[in-house]
C-alpha cells in the first residue's frame, strides 16, 4: 500500500450531491495496516500509557475508527493519517478537511449499521459526556464500516455547533450514558475527493445513499 500519493489542491471546496456517499473497499494490506495501528493505540490505553481516556476493551471499535481515518487520509489531500501514540493522547481530532474553503479539524464517528440492513434510522451519535468534558473539533463526520473492515462509506459531515442545536438527547442503547443523536439524512454531503490516483490504483467510488 502506497500512502504517499500525488494530490492536487482545489481552490474552492466542491461537494457531492445530496444523497451521495464515498465508498472505499480496503484490501488485505490496508485492513492489516488499520488493525496494527488500532492495536498500538489500544495497548497504549489499556496499559495506562495514554491517560486522556479509558477505552477499556474496545479494540474492535478502535479498528473501525482507524480504518475510517486511513481511508480519509487516502482520499483527501489535507487529511494526514495520525501515527502518534503517546501519554498525552491527541487533541481529540481525527484529521482535517477542507470545508467551505477553510481547513477544519474533524472528529469521525463510525458504526457498523448500514441503513439498508436495519429497521431503524441510522444516526450520528456523540456521547453527551464527551461534549461536556472535552474540546470537540468544529466538524463531525459520520461513516459506516463493515464488520470485517473491508468497506468504508463516508456518509457526510456537520458543524459541531449545528449538530448540538439540532440533535436529540437519547439514552444510549448500551451503557448508562446519554448521546446526542441526529439522523444521518441531516448531514451535509462530503467534499469531493481531492486525491489524484494513478491508473493502477483503486479509486474511491461515489454512490447514492441507500
FENWO-V452095 format. One line per field, one symbol per residue. phi: phi as a letter, one per 40 degrees, with the letter a starting at -180 (. if undefined). A space follows every 10 residues. Layout:
phi = ???
This chain:
phi = .bccbcbbcb cbcbbccdgc bbbbcccccc cccccccccc cccccccgcc bcaccgcbcc ccccccccdc ccccbbdcbb ccbcbaccgb cgbbibbcbf gbcbcbbbbb accbdcbbcb ccbcbbcccc ccbaccdcbb bbabbcdcgc abbcciaacd ccdcccccbb cccbgbbbbc badccccccc dcdbcbcccc bcbcbcbccb
